[in-house]
């Protein structure tokens, strides 16, 4: 069972799988980081723990049910020449939910409203966890289906998933704090979710958009936003220095 440990090819497959799972998990981390913004700090941490714990559980469970997972790609019916499978239906539903959720959050940010009104803390927390679980399922199916075939040993795939989810958990805290302290990045992250949701719907409808294009566009937008944040910081420092110098001149 552990014979792969001495195989360089197996270790190369593990490193590749970990990198791929982390990249594919970016969507999941952004969604969770945004969703927990409205929760108190202690509940936000617990929601992230539960959300990524569910992501880990679902990914490992799907790896141990590969025959069922592959069956999700079998055709159920055909619409206008496109073979529709359970995977397509899940991607379309998950993508539509992601677009609707991100759009609602955008409206709330722009209008200064709480999406869905004010709910009790306990029900709000449970609603957050339910939404995280729903998107975990969508992202997990997409992630595992992509990973199948890259490694020969199931234990390599499981180990890669565990490492990737651990990295995602470590990254989700600082990402959530950064989004909370920079409001403009929240709108950018919501725009990313709309883009990701649209991509999932398109994939489910048979229009495959290469992930590289999506992540390249996201990376460019992040670079531009980082430059804007640095420029805004320099302006604030110059303004503070100017005020400090003026106060010193008028000091008796």
C-alpha positions in Angstrom: 0.0 0.0 0.0 2.9 2.4 0.8 5.2 1.1 -2.0 4.7 4.4 -3.8 6.8 6.2 -1.2 10.0 5.0 -2.9 8.8 6.1 -6.4 9.9 9.5 -7.7 7.0 9.4 -10.2 4.6 9.1 -7.3 6.1 12.1 -5.5 6.0 14.1 -8.7 2.3 13.2 -9.1 1.7 14.2 -5.4 3.3 17.6 -5.9 1.4 18.2 -9.1 -1.9 17.2 -7.5 -1.3 19.4 -4.4 -0.6 22.4 -6.6 -3.6 21.7 -8.8 -6.0 21.2 -5.8 -4.8 24.5 -4.3 -5.4 26.3 -7.5 -8.9 24.7 -7.9 -9.6 25.5 -4.3 -9.1 29.2 -4.7 -12.8 29.6 -5.7 -13.8 27.8 -2.5 -11.5 29.9 -0.3 -12.8 33.2 -1.8 -16.4 32.1 -1.3 -15.9 31.1 2.3 -13.8 34.2 3.1 -16.6 36.4 1.8 -19.5 34.6 3.3 -18.1 34.7 6.9 -17.6 38.5 6.8 -21.0 39.2 8.4 -20.4 36.8 11.3 -18.7 37.7 14.7 -15.0 36.7 14.8 -15.5 33.5 16.8 -18.3 32.3 14.6 -16.4 33.3 11.5 -13.5 31.0 12.6 -15.9 28.2 13.4 -17.7 28.6 10.0 -14.3 28.5 8.2 -13.4 25.3 10.1 -16.7 23.6 9.4 -16.7 24.8 5.8 -13.2 23.5 4.9 -13.8 20.4 7.1 -16.8 19.6 4.9 -14.7 20.3 1.8 -12.1 17.8 3.0 -14.7 15.2 4.0 -16.5 15.5 0.6 -13.4 15.3 -1.4 -12.1 12.2 0.4 -15.6 10.6 0.3 -15.8 11.2 -3.5 -12.3 9.7 -4.0 -13.6 6.5 -2.3 -16.7 6.4 -4.5 -15.0 6.8 -7.9 -17.3 4.5 -9.7 -20.3 6.6 -8.5 -18.5 9.8 -9.3 -17.6 8.6 -12.9 -21.3 7.7 -13.2 -22.2 11.3 -12.7 -20.7 11.9 -16.2 -23.1 9.5 -17.9 -25.7 11.0 -20.2 -29.2 11.5 -18.7 -30.8 13.2 -21.7 -29.8 15.3 -24.7 -30.9 18.9 -25.3 -30.1 20.5 -28.7 -27.3 18.1 -29.3 -25.7 18.5 -25.8 -25.6 15.4 -23.6 -26.6 16.4 -20.1 -25.3 14.5 -17.1 -25.8 14.8 -13.3 -22.4 16.6 -13.3 -23.7 19.2 -15.7 -26.9 19.7 -13.6 -24.8 20.1 -10.4 -22.5 22.6 -12.1 -25.3 24.6 -13.6 -27.2 24.7 -10.3 -24.1 25.6 -8.3 -22.9 28.2 -10.7 -26.4 29.8 -10.8 -26.4 29.9 -7.0 -23.0 31.4 -6.9 -23.9 34.2 -9.4 -27.2 34.9 -7.5 -25.4 35.0 -4.1 -22.6 37.3 -5.3 -25.0 39.6 -7.1 -27.2 39.9 -3.9 -24.1 40.7 -1.8 -23.0 43.3 -4.4 -26.5 44.9 -4.1 -26.3 44.9 -0.3 -22.8 46.5 -0.4 -23.9 49.2 -2.9 -27.2 50.0 -1.3 -26.0 49.6 2.3 -28.6 46.9 3.0 -28.2 43.5 4.8 -29.0 40.8 2.1 -32.1 38.9 3.2 -32.7 41.2 6.2 -31.4 40.7 9.7 -31.6 37.1 11.0 -30.9 35.7 14.5 -27.3 34.8 15.0 -27.9 31.1 15.3 -30.0 30.8 12.1 -27.5 33.1 10.3 -24.7 30.8 11.2 -26.6 27.7 10.2 -27.5 29.4 6.9 -23.9 30.2 6.2 -22.8 26.6 6.9 -25.6 25.3 4.6 -24.4 27.6 1.8 -20.8 26.6 2.3 -21.7 22.9 2.2 -23.7 23.4 -1.0 -20.8 25.0 -2.8 -18.3 22.6 -1.2 -20.2 19.8 -3.0 -20.0 21.6 -6.4 -16.3 22.6 -6.0 -15.4 19.1 -4.7 -17.0 17.3 -7.7 -15.3 19.6 -10.2 -11.9 19.3 -8.3 -11.9 15.5 -8.0 -13.1 14.8 -11.5 -10.2 17.0 -12.7 -7.7 15.1 -10.4 -8.8 11.6 -11.5 -6.2 10.0 -13.7 -3.3 12.2 -12.6 -2.2 9.6 -10.0 -2.4 5.8 -9.9 -2.6 5.4 -6.1 -5.7 6.4 -4.2 -3.6 7.3 -1.1 -1.7 9.9 -3.1 -4.9 11.6 -4.1 -6.2 11.5 -0.5 -2.9 12.9 0.8 -2.9 15.7 -1.9 -6.4 16.7 -0.9 -5.5 16.8 2.8 -2.5 19.0 2.2 -4.4 21.3 -0.2 -7.3 21.8 2.3 -4.8 22.5 5.1 -3.2 25.2 2.9 -6.7 26.6 2.1 -7.5 26.8 5.8 -4.3 28.6 6.6 -4.9 31.0 3.7 -8.6 31.7 4.4 -8.0 33.5 7.7 -5.6 36.2 6.4 -7.7 36.5 3.2 -10.9 37.1 5.1 -9.2 39.7 7.3 -7.7 41.4 4.3 -11.1 41.6 2.5 -12.6 42.9 5.7 -10.1 45.7 6.0 -10.2 46.7 2.3 -13.8 47.2 1.1 -12.8 47.5 -2.5 -11.3 44.1 -2.5 -14.6 42.7 -1.4 -16.3 44.0 -4.5 -13.5 42.5 -6.6 -13.8 39.1 -4.9 -17.6 39.2 -5.5 -16.9 39.9 -9.1 -14.6 36.9 -9.1 -17.5 34.8 -7.8 -19.8 36.0 -10.6 -17.1 35.1 -13.1 -16.5 31.6 -11.5 -20.3 31.0 -11.3 -20.7 31.9 -15.0 -17.9 29.6 -15.9 -19.5 26.7 -14.0 -22.8 27.3 -15.7 -21.1 27.5 -19.1 -19.2 24.3 -18.3 -22.5 22.6 -17.4 -24.0 23.8 -20.7 -21.1 22.3 -22.7 -19.1 25.5 -23.2 -15.7 24.7 -21.7 -13.7 27.8 -20.8 -10.0 27.0 -20.0 -9.3 27.6 -16.4 -6.0 29.3 -17.3 -7.8 32.2 -18.9 -10.0 32.7 -15.8 -7.1 32.6 -13.4 -5.0 34.9 -15.6 -7.8 37.5 -15.6 -8.2 37.2 -11.8 -4.4 37.5 -11.3 -4.3 40.7 -13.5 -7.3 42.2 -11.6 -5.6 41.4 -8.2 -2.3 43.0 -9.5 -4.2 46.2 -10.5 -6.1 46.3 -7.1 -2.8 45.8 -5.2 -1.3 48.8 -7.1 -4.4 50.9 -6.2 -4.1 49.9 -2.5 -0.4 50.8 -2.5 -1.1 54.1 -4.2 -3.9 54.9 -1.8 -1.6 54.2 1.1 1.1 56.5 -0.2 -1.5 59.3 -0.6 -2.7 58.8 3.0 0.9 59.0 4.2 1.7 62.2 2.2 -1.6 63.8 3.5 -0.6 62.9 7.1 2.9 64.3 6.6 1.4 67.5 5.2 -1.0 67.9 8.1 1.8 67.1 10.6 4.1 69.8 9.0 1.3 72.4 9.0 0.5 71.7 12.6 4.2 72.1 13.5 4.4 75.5 11.8 1.4 76.8 13.6 2.6 75.5 17.0 3.3 78.5 19.3 
